[in-house]
Amino acid sequence: MADARKQVDPGSGHKVGVYICHCGGNISDHVDVDAVCAKAETIPGVTVARTNMFMCSDPGQELIMEDLRSGKVDRVVIASCAPSLHEATFRNAMLRAGANPYLYEHANIREQVSWVHHGDAATQKAFRLIAAATAKADQLEPLEPLRVEARRHATVIGAGIAGLKTAWDLAERGIDVALLEQSPFLGGRVAQLDRLSPTGESAEEILTDLASRVLGHPRVTVHNCASVTGFQGYIGNFQLQVTRRPPGSEEDREKLDLAARAGKTPGSFAAFAGVLPTDLPREAQEFTLNTGVIVLATGFKSYQPRTGEYGFGSLPEVVTLPQFLRIMAEEPSHGSRLEVNGKPIRSVALIHCVGSREIPGIHEEGE
């Protein structure tokens, strides 16, 4: 195993406790926890190294608190599952023991070790992560939480279903909201669906209702065709430079054309486009937003296969899932009979995880 002696300042005088969790076998089935614990005891500055079947349990927390109360340790390293699960648990345990909760460092030896490695490699990596966490714990300083004044204003970036709901919820709590959307339409990816799983609810009905409430709320200001071009400030007091531009992308023009052909007006829903909230900017407009909090609800982009990938782009019957959903929704028979480019479809084959889980080298561009 790697030597950690040079990673910790032996003259700091800090007393670090290392607490290693078996996680009911999730960790100990692949990591030699006892060997790691024995090696951790040799790291300079480590005064206590312990293991427990479930360190997050009450008995496991009590081990930590007792060592803190007795003065055996003055800072803590936890080696267990992801900190997103139990970081608050261990910080609260330190508080109950009268210690500063910021003198704590976490080593994730489940998701980053036992779930992805096996045998000696897992054991060695677990020790290296603990050694690194110990070195960091040795440098930690006690902190105190601060309360700062914040502008009672929020900016939500992205007006898909999540952004719309967030803007509505904030406004209902008495907070002024600026809702920014880079496209002309509200609704995001949900607007490109016909029915929602698993309830079968209409995407149009859900978006129309939510968008109408947001657009009609006195505390919400919607800026479509907008993007953030500048940023400064600090927690509770940010300044955003925002630019609105006339729509220029091919996707935006296609959606606008779709809405125009359907005779849609601002505030109404256009299938597979969304809700057009206002008139579009005719020229670039720049303005500054002073805001207290920023919520990112920017969504995702669907994977677009390359031409020729599994026949996409060269065989008209090979389509993406969003395209297939739209074909079914726009089919006059409402799905009872399916045609693609005028050809009746008698069977369907689904190729899952295209792009995300492909074997490297398959369908390279140009092949």
C-alpha positions as a Markdown table, in Angstrom:
| # | Residue | x | y | z |
|---|---|---|---|---|
| 1 | Met | 0.0 | 0.0 | 0.0 |
| 2 | Ala | 1.1 | 3.6 | -0.6 |
| 3 | Asp | 2.9 | 5.4 | 2.2 |
| 4 | Ala | 1.0 | 8.4 | 3.6 |
| 5 | Arg | 3.6 | 9.6 | 6.0 |
| 6 | Lys | 4.6 | 12.6 | 3.9 |
| 7 | Gln | 1.0 | 13.7 | 3.3 |
| 8 | Val | 0.3 | 14.9 | 6.9 |
| 9 | Asp | 2.2 | 17.6 | 8.8 |
| 10 | Pro | 3.4 | 15.7 | 11.9 |
| 11 | Gly | 4.0 | 18.9 | 13.7 |
| 12 | Ser | 0.4 | 20.2 | 13.5 |
| 13 | Gly | -0.7 | 18.6 | 16.7 |
| 14 | His | -4.1 | 17.7 | 15.3 |
| 15 | Lys | -5.6 | 14.4 | 16.4 |
| 16 | Val | -7.5 | 12.8 | 13.5 |
| 17 | Gly | -9.9 | 10.0 | 13.9 |
| 18 | Val | -10.6 | 7.6 | 11.0 |
| 19 | Tyr | -13.9 | 5.8 | 11.0 |
| 20 | Ile | -14.4 | 3.1 | 8.3 |
| 21 | Cys | -17.8 | 1.6 | 7.5 |
| 22 | His | -18.5 | -1.9 | 6.3 |
| 23 | Cys | -21.8 | -0.7 | 4.9 |
| 24 | Gly | -23.4 | -4.1 | 5.7 |
| 25 | Gly | -21.0 | -5.8 | 3.2 |
| 26 | Asn | -21.4 | -3.3 | 0.4 |
| 27 | Ile | -17.9 | -2.1 | 1.2 |
| 28 | Ser | -16.3 | -5.0 | 3.2 |
| 29 | Asp | -17.3 | -7.6 | 0.6 |
| 30 | His | -14.7 | -6.1 | -1.7 |
| 31 | Val | -12.4 | -4.0 | 0.6 |
| 32 | Asp | -10.3 | -5.6 | 3.4 |
| 33 | Val | -11.6 | -3.1 | 5.9 |
| 34 | Asp | -9.5 | -4.5 | 8.8 |
| 35 | Ala | -6.3 | -4.2 | 6.7 |
| 36 | Val | -7.2 | -0.6 | 5.7 |
| 37 | Cys | -7.9 | 0.3 | 9.3 |
| 38 | Ala | -4.6 | -1.1 | 10.5 |
| 39 | Lys | -2.7 | 0.8 | 7.9 |
| 40 | Ala | -4.7 | 4.0 | 8.7 |
| 41 | Glu | -3.4 | 3.8 | 12.2 |
| 42 | Thr | 0.2 | 4.3 | 10.9 |
| 43 | Ile | -0.6 | 7.7 | 9.2 |
| 44 | Pro | 1.0 | 10.5 | 11.2 |
| 45 | Gly | -1.6 | 12.5 | 13.1 |
| 46 | Val | -4.1 | 9.7 | 13.3 |
| 47 | Thr | -4.8 | 8.9 | 16.9 |
| 48 | Val | -7.9 | 6.6 | 16.4 |
| 49 | Ala | -8.9 | 4.3 | 13.6 |
| 50 | Arg | -12.1 | 2.3 | 14.0 |
| 51 | Thr | -14.5 | 0.2 | 11.9 |
| 52 | Asn | -18.2 | -0.4 | 12.3 |
| 53 | Met | -20.8 | -2.4 | 10.3 |
| 54 | Phe | -22.9 | 0.7 | 9.9 |
| 55 | Met | -21.1 | 3.9 | 10.9 |
| 56 | Cys | -24.2 | 6.0 | 10.2 |
| 57 | Ser | -26.2 | 4.0 | 12.8 |
| 58 | Asp | -26.7 | 5.3 | 16.3 |
| 59 | Pro | -23.9 | 3.0 | 17.7 |
| 60 | Gly | -21.6 | 4.1 | 14.9 |
| 61 | Gln | -22.2 | 7.8 | 15.6 |
| 62 | Glu | -21.7 | 7.2 | 19.3 |
| 63 | Leu | -18.2 | 5.9 | 18.6 |
| 64 | Ile | -17.3 | 9.1 | 17.0 |
| 65 | Met | -19.0 | 11.3 | 19.6 |
| 66 | Glu | -17.3 | 9.5 | 22.5 |
| 67 | Asp | -13.9 | 9.9 | 20.9 |
| 68 | Leu | -14.6 | 13.6 | 20.4 |
| 69 | Arg | -15.9 | 14.2 | 23.9 |
| 70 | Ser | -12.9 | 12.3 | 25.5 |
| 71 | Gly | -10.4 | 14.4 | 23.5 |
| 72 | Lys | -9.0 | 11.4 | 21.7 |
| 73 | Val | -9.7 | 13.2 | 18.3 |
| 74 | Asp | -10.3 | 16.8 | 17.3 |
| 75 | Arg | -11.2 | 16.2 | 13.6 |
| 76 | Val | -12.9 | 13.3 | 11.8 |
| 77 | Val | -12.5 | 11.3 | 8.6 |
| 78 | Ile | -15.4 | 9.1 | 7.6 |
| 79 | Ala | -14.8 | 6.4 | 5.0 |
| 80 | Ser | -18.2 | 5.1 | 3.9 |
| 81 | Cys | -20.8 | 5.7 | 1.2 |
| 82 | Ala | -21.3 | 8.9 | -0.8 |
| 83 | Pro | -21.4 | 12.1 | 1.3 |
| 84 | Ser | -24.7 | 13.0 | -0.3 |
| 85 | Leu | -26.3 | 10.3 | 1.8 |
| 86 | His | -24.9 | 10.9 | 5.3 |
| 87 | Glu | -22.7 | 14.0 | 5.4 |
| 88 | Ala | -25.3 | 15.8 | 7.4 |
| 89 | Thr | -25.6 | 12.8 | 9.7 |
| 90 | Phe | -21.9 | 13.0 | 10.7 |
| 91 | Arg | -21.8 | 16.7 | 10.9 |
| 92 | Asn | -24.7 | 16.7 | 13.3 |
| 93 | Ala | -23.1 | 14.0 | 15.3 |
| 94 | Met | -20.0 | 16.2 | 15.7 |
| 95 | Leu | -22.3 | 19.1 | 16.8 |
| 96 | Arg | -23.9 | 16.9 | 19.4 |
| 97 | Ala | -20.4 | 16.1 | 20.7 |
| 98 | Gly | -19.6 | 19.7 | 21.0 |
| 99 | Ala | -17.1 | 19.7 | 18.1 |
| 100 | Asn | -17.0 | 22.0 | 15.1 |
| 101 | Pro | -18.8 | 20.2 | 12.3 |
| 102 | Tyr | -16.4 | 21.6 | 9.7 |
| 103 | Leu | -13.5 | 19.7 | 11.0 |
| 104 | Tyr | -14.7 | 16.7 | 9.0 |
| 105 | Glu | -13.6 | 15.1 | 5.8 |
| 106 | His | -15.3 | 12.3 | 3.8 |
| 107 | Ala | -13.8 | 9.5 | 1.8 |
| 108 | Asn | -16.3 | 7.8 | -0.5 |
| 109 | Ile | -15.1 | 4.1 | -0.6 |
| 110 | Arg | -18.4 | 2.6 | -1.7 |
| 111 | Glu | -19.4 | 4.3 | -5.0 |
| 112 | Gln | -15.8 | 5.2 | -5.8 |
| 113 | Val | -14.2 | 1.9 | -4.6 |
| 114 | Ser | -16.1 | -1.2 | -3.7 |
| 115 | Trp | -18.8 | -0.8 | -6.4 |
| 116 | Val | -16.2 | -0.4 | -9.2 |
| 117 | His | -13.1 | -2.3 | -8.0 |
| 118 | His | -12.4 | -5.7 | -6.5 |
| 119 | Gly | -9.8 | -7.5 | -4.5 |
| 120 | Asp | -6.4 | -5.9 | -3.7 |
| 121 | Ala | -7.0 | -3.0 | -6.1 |
| 122 | Ala | -10.1 | -2.0 | -4.1 |
| 123 | Thr | -8.3 | -2.3 | -0.8 |
| 124 | Gln | -5.3 | -0.2 | -2.0 |
| 125 | Lys | -7.5 | 2.5 | -3.5 |
| 126 | Ala | -9.6 | 2.7 | -0.3 |
| 127 | Phe | -6.5 | 3.4 | 1.7 |
| 128 | Arg | -5.2 | 6.0 | -0.7 |
| 129 | Leu | -8.5 | 7.9 | -0.5 |
| 130 | Ile | -8.5 | 7.7 | 3.3 |
| 131 | Ala | -4.8 | 8.9 | 3.3 |
| 132 | Ala | -5.8 | 11.9 | 1.1 |
| 133 | Ala | -8.8 | 12.7 | 3.3 |
| 134 | Thr | -6.6 | 12.5 | 6.4 |
| 135 | Ala | -4.1 | 14.9 | 4.9 |
| 136 | Lys | -6.9 | 17.3 | 4.1 |
| 137 | Ala | -8.5 | 16.9 | 7.5 |
| 138 | Asp | -5.2 | 17.9 | 9.0 |
| 139 | Gln | -5.4 | 21.3 | 7.2 |
| 140 | Leu | -9.1 | 22.1 | 8.0 |
| 141 | Glu | -9.9 | 25.1 | 10.1 |
| 142 | Pro | -13.0 | 25.6 | 12.3 |
| 143 | Leu | -15.7 | 27.6 | 10.5 |
| 144 | Glu | -18.9 | 29.2 | 11.6 |
| 145 | Pro | -22.1 | 29.5 | 9.5 |
| 146 | Leu | -22.9 | 33.0 | 8.4 |
| 147 | Arg | -26.3 | 34.5 | 7.6 |
| 148 | Val | -26.2 | 37.1 | 4.8 |
| 149 | Glu | -28.8 | 39.4 | 3.5 |
| 150 | Ala | -30.2 | 38.3 | 0.1 |
| 151 | Arg | -32.2 | 40.1 | -2.5 |
| 152 | Arg | -35.8 | 38.8 | -2.5 |
| 153 | His | -35.6 | 38.0 | -6.1 |
| 154 | Ala | -34.8 | 34.8 | -8.0 |
| 155 | Thr | -33.7 | 34.1 | -11.6 |
| 156 | Val | -34.7 | 30.8 | -13.1 |
| 157 | Ile | -32.7 | 29.8 | -16.2 |
| 158 | Gly | -34.7 | 27.4 | -18.4 |
| 159 | Ala | -38.4 | 27.4 | -19.0 |
| 160 | Gly | -39.1 | 23.7 | -19.4 |
| 161 | Ile | -41.5 | 21.9 | -17.1 |
| 162 | Ala | -39.0 | 22.2 | -14.1 |
| 163 | Gly | -38.2 | 25.9 | -14.7 |
| 164 | Leu | -41.9 | 26.7 | -15.0 |
| 165 | Lys | -42.8 | 24.9 | -11.8 |
| 166 | Thr | -39.9 | 26.4 | -10.0 |
| 167 | Ala | -40.9 | 29.9 | -11.1 |
| 168 | Trp | -44.5 | 29.3 | -10.0 |
| 169 | Asp | -43.5 | 27.9 | -6.6 |
| 170 | Leu | -41.2 | 30.8 | -5.9 |
| 171 | Ala | -43.7 | 33.4 | -7.0 |
| 172 | Glu | -46.4 | 31.8 | -4.8 |
| 173 | Arg | -44.0 | 32.3 | -1.8 |
| 174 | Gly | -43.9 | 36.0 | -2.5 |
| 175 | Ile | -40.5 | 36.1 | -4.4 |
| 176 | Asp | -40.2 | 38.1 | -7.6 |
| 177 | Val | -38.9 | 35.8 | -10.4 |
| 178 | Ala | -37.2 | 36.4 | -13.7 |
| 179 | Leu | -37.7 | 33.4 | -16.0 |
| 180 | Leu | -35.1 | 33.1 | -18.8 |
| 181 | Glu | -35.5 | 30.8 | -21.8 |
| 182 | Gln | -33.1 | 30.8 | -24.8 |
| 183 | Ser | -35.8 | 29.6 | -27.3 |
| 184 | Pro | -38.9 | 31.4 | -28.3 |
| 185 | Phe | -41.1 | 28.8 | -26.6 |
| 186 | Leu | -41.9 | 27.7 | -23.0 |
| 187 | Gly | -42.2 | 24.0 | -22.3 |
| 188 | Gly | -38.8 | 22.4 | -23.1 |
| 189 | Arg | -38.7 | 18.7 | -23.9 |
| 190 | Val | -42.2 | 18.0 | -22.5 |
| 191 | Ala | -43.7 | 20.1 | -25.3 |
| 192 | Gln | -42.2 | 17.6 | -27.7 |
| 193 | Leu | -44.3 | 14.8 | -26.2 |
| 194 | Asp | -47.9 | 13.8 | -26.8 |
| 195 | Arg | -48.7 | 11.8 | -23.6 |
| 196 | Leu | -46.8 | 11.6 | -20.4 |
| 197 | Ser | -45.9 | 8.3 | -18.8 |
| 198 | Pro | -47.1 | 6.6 | -16.6 |
| 199 | Thr | -50.4 | 8.5 | -16.2 |
| 200 | Gly | -51.1 | 9.1 | -19.9 |
| 201 | Glu | -51.8 | 12.8 | -19.2 |
| 202 | Ser | -51.7 | 15.2 | -22.1 |
| 203 | Ala | -48.5 | 17.2 | -22.3 |
| 204 | Glu | -50.5 | 20.0 | -24.0 |
| 205 | Glu | -53.0 | 20.2 | -21.1 |
| 206 | Ile | -50.3 | 20.2 | -18.4 |
| 207 | Leu | -48.0 | 22.7 | -20.1 |
| 208 | Thr | -50.9 | 25.0 | -21.1 |
| 209 | Asp | -52.2 | 25.2 | -17.5 |
| 210 | Leu | -48.8 | 25.7 | -15.9 |
| 211 | Ala | -47.6 | 28.2 | -18.5 |
| 212 | Ser | -50.8 | 30.2 | -18.3 |
| 213 | Arg | -50.4 | 30.4 | -14.5 |
| 214 | Val | -46.8 | 31.5 | -14.8 |
| 215 | Leu | -47.5 | 34.1 | -17.5 |
| 216 | Gly | -50.4 | 35.5 | -15.5 |
| 217 | His | -48.5 | 35.7 | -12.2 |
| 218 | Pro | -47.7 | 39.3 | -11.2 |
| 219 | Arg | -44.4 | 38.3 | -9.7 |
| 220 | Val | -43.0 | 36.5 | -12.7 |
| 221 | Thr | -41.4 | 38.2 | -15.7 |
| 222 | Val | -40.7 | 35.9 | -18.7 |
| 223 | His | -37.8 | 36.6 | -21.1 |
| 224 | Asn | -37.8 | 34.3 | -24.1 |
| 225 | Cys | -35.0 | 34.3 | -26.7 |
| 226 | Ala | -32.7 | 35.2 | -23.8 |
| 227 | Ser | -29.2 | 34.1 | -22.7 |
| 228 | Val | -26.9 | 35.0 | -19.9 |
| 229 | Thr | -23.8 | 36.8 | -21.3 |
| 230 | Gly | -22.3 | 38.1 | -18.1 |
| 231 | Phe | -22.2 | 37.3 | -14.4 |
| 232 | Gln | -20.8 | 38.8 | -11.2 |
| 233 | Gly | -21.6 | 39.2 | -7.6 |
| 234 | Tyr | -21.8 | 36.9 | -4.6 |
| 235 | Ile | -24.3 | 34.7 | -2.6 |
| 236 | Gly | -27.5 | 36.7 | -2.2 |
| 237 | Asn | -26.5 | 39.5 | -4.5 |
| 238 | Phe | -25.8 | 38.6 | -8.2 |
| 239 | Gln | -25.8 | 40.7 | -11.3 |
| 240 | Leu | -26.6 | 39.0 | -14.6 |
| 241 | Gln | -26.1 | 40.5 | -18.0 |
| 242 | Val | -28.8 | 39.2 | -20.3 |
| 243 | Thr | -29.2 | 39.5 | -24.0 |
| 244 | Arg | -32.3 | 38.8 | -26.0 |
| 245 | Arg | -31.9 | 38.1 | -29.7 |
| 246 | Pro | -34.3 | 37.4 | -32.6 |
| 247 | Pro | -34.5 | 33.6 | -33.0 |
| 248 | Gly | -32.0 | 32.3 | -35.5 |
| 249 | Ser | -31.5 | 28.6 | -35.1 |
| 250 | Glu | -33.0 | 26.1 | -37.5 |
| 251 | Glu | -34.9 | 24.4 | -34.6 |
| 252 | Asp | -36.4 | 27.7 | -33.5 |
| 253 | Arg | -37.5 | 28.6 | -37.1 |
| 254 | Glu | -39.0 | 25.2 | -37.6 |
| 255 | Lys | -41.1 | 25.5 | -34.3 |
| 256 | Leu | -42.2 | 29.1 | -35.2 |
| 257 | Asp | -43.3 | 27.9 | -38.6 |
| 258 | Leu | -45.2 | 25.1 | -37.0 |
| 259 | Ala | -47.0 | 27.5 | -34.7 |
| 260 | Ala | -47.7 | 29.9 | -37.6 |
| 261 | Arg | -49.2 | 27.1 | -39.7 |
| 262 | Ala | -51.4 | 26.1 | -36.8 |
| 263 | Gly | -52.6 | 29.7 | -36.3 |
| 264 | Lys | -51.3 | 29.9 | -32.8 |
| 265 | Thr | -51.1 | 33.2 | -30.9 |
| 266 | Pro | -49.0 | 34.2 | -27.9 |
| 267 | Gly | -50.0 | 32.3 | -24.8 |
| 268 | Ser | -51.3 | 29.3 | -26.7 |
| 269 | Phe | -49.8 | 25.9 | -27.1 |
| 270 | Ala | -48.3 | 24.6 | -30.3 |
| 271 | Ala | -47.8 | 20.9 | -30.5 |
| 272 | Phe | -44.1 | 19.8 | -30.5 |
| 273 | Ala | -43.1 | 23.4 | -30.0 |
| 274 | Gly | -44.4 | 24.8 | -26.7 |
| 275 | Val | -46.1 | 27.9 | -25.5 |
| 276 | Leu | -45.1 | 31.2 | -27.2 |
| 277 | Pro | -45.2 | 33.7 | -24.3 |
| 278 | Thr | -44.8 | 37.1 | -26.1 |
| 279 | Asp | -43.9 | 38.7 | -29.3 |
| 280 | Leu | -40.4 | 38.0 | -30.4 |
| 281 | Pro | -37.5 | 40.6 | -30.2 |
| 282 | Arg | -36.8 | 42.2 | -33.5 |
| 283 | Glu | -33.3 | 43.2 | -32.6 |
| 284 | Ala | -30.8 | 42.5 | -29.8 |
| 285 | Gln | -31.7 | 43.8 | -26.4 |
| 286 | Glu | -29.4 | 43.9 | -23.4 |
| 287 | Phe | -30.3 | 44.4 | -19.7 |
| 288 | Thr | -29.1 | 43.7 | -16.2 |
| 289 | Leu | -30.8 | 41.5 | -13.6 |
| 290 | Asn | -30.1 | 42.1 | -9.9 |
| 291 | Thr | -31.0 | 38.8 | -8.2 |
| 292 | Gly | -30.5 | 37.0 | -5.0 |
| 293 | Val | -30.5 | 33.4 | -6.2 |
| 294 | Ile | -30.1 | 31.6 | -9.5 |
| 295 | Val | -31.8 | 28.3 | -10.3 |
| 296 | Leu | -30.4 | 26.3 | -13.3 |
| 297 | Ala | -33.1 | 24.3 | -15.0 |
| 298 | Thr | -31.5 | 24.0 | -18.4 |
| 299 | Gly | -32.6 | 20.5 | -19.2 |
| 300 | Phe | -30.9 | 18.3 | -21.8 |
| 301 | Lys | -30.3 | 17.8 | -25.5 |
| 302 | Ser | -31.4 | 14.6 | -27.1 |
| 303 | Tyr | -28.6 | 12.5 | -28.8 |
| 304 | Gln | -28.6 | 13.0 | -32.5 |
| 305 | Pro | -27.2 | 10.0 | -34.4 |
| 306 | Arg | -24.7 | 10.5 | -37.1 |
| 307 | Thr | -25.7 | 10.0 | -40.7 |
| 308 | Gly | -25.5 | 6.2 | -41.4 |
| 309 | Glu | -25.4 | 5.3 | -37.7 |
| 310 | Tyr | -27.7 | 2.2 | -37.6 |
| 311 | Gly | -29.0 | 3.4 | -40.9 |
| 312 | Phe | -30.2 | 6.8 | -39.6 |
| 313 | Gly | -30.3 | 9.5 | -42.3 |
| 314 | Ser | -29.8 | 6.9 | -45.0 |
| 315 | Leu | -32.8 | 4.7 | -44.4 |
| 316 | Pro | -36.1 | 6.7 | -44.1 |
| 317 | Glu | -37.6 | 4.1 | -41.7 |
| 318 | Val | -34.8 | 4.6 | -39.1 |
| 319 | Val | -35.9 | 7.3 | -36.8 |
| 320 | Thr | -35.1 | 8.6 | -33.3 |
| 321 | Leu | -37.6 | 8.0 | -30.4 |
| 322 | Pro | -38.7 | 11.7 | -30.4 |
| 323 | Gln | -39.3 | 11.5 | -34.1 |
| 324 | Phe | -41.2 | 8.2 | -33.7 |
| 325 | Leu | -43.4 | 9.7 | -30.9 |
| 326 | Arg | -44.2 | 12.7 | -33.2 |
| 327 | Ile | -45.1 | 10.4 | -36.1 |
| 328 | Met | -47.5 | 8.5 | -34.0 |
| 329 | Ala | -49.1 | 11.6 | -32.5 |
| 330 | Glu | -49.6 | 13.2 | -36.0 |
| 331 | Glu | -50.8 | 10.0 | -37.6 |
| 332 | Pro | -54.5 | 10.6 | -38.6 |
| 333 | Ser | -55.4 | 7.1 | -37.4 |
| 334 | His | -54.1 | 8.1 | -34.0 |
| 335 | Gly | -51.7 | 5.2 | -33.8 |
| 336 | Ser | -54.0 | 2.4 | -35.0 |
| 337 | Arg | -52.2 | 2.4 | -38.3 |
| 338 | Leu | -48.6 | 3.6 | -38.6 |
| 339 | Glu | -46.8 | 4.9 | -41.7 |
| 340 | Val | -43.4 | 6.4 | -42.1 |
| 341 | Asn | -42.8 | 8.3 | -45.3 |
| 342 | Gly | -46.0 | 6.8 | -46.8 |
| 343 | Lys | -44.9 | 3.2 | -46.1 |
| 344 | Pro | -47.0 | 1.1 | -43.7 |
| 345 | Ile | -45.1 | -0.2 | -40.7 |
| 346 | Arg | -45.8 | -3.8 | -39.7 |
| 347 | Ser | -43.1 | -4.3 | -37.0 |
| 348 | Val | -40.9 | -2.1 | -34.8 |
| 349 | Ala | -37.4 | -2.7 | -33.5 |
| 350 | Leu | -36.0 | -0.6 | -30.7 |
| 351 | Ile | -32.2 | 0.0 | -30.3 |
| 352 | His | -31.6 | 1.1 | -26.8 |
| 353 | Cys | -28.9 | 3.3 | -25.4 |
| 354 | Val | -27.6 | 4.5 | -28.7 |
| 355 | Gly | -24.8 | 7.0 | -28.0 |
| 356 | Ser | -24.5 | 6.4 | -24.3 |
| 357 | Arg | -23.5 | 2.7 | -24.2 |
| 358 | Glu | -22.0 | 2.0 | -27.6 |
| 359 | Ile | -18.9 | 0.0 | -28.1 |
| 360 | Pro | -16.1 | 2.4 | -29.2 |
| 361 | Gly | -15.3 | 2.1 | -32.9 |
| 362 | Ile | -18.8 | 1.1 | -34.1 |
| 363 | His | -20.3 | 3.4 | -36.6 |
| 364 | Glu | -17.5 | 5.9 | -36.7 |
| 365 | Glu | -18.2 | 9.0 | -38.7 |
| 366 | Gly | -17.7 | 8.3 | -42.4 |
| 367 | Glu | -18.0 | 4.6 | -42.1 |
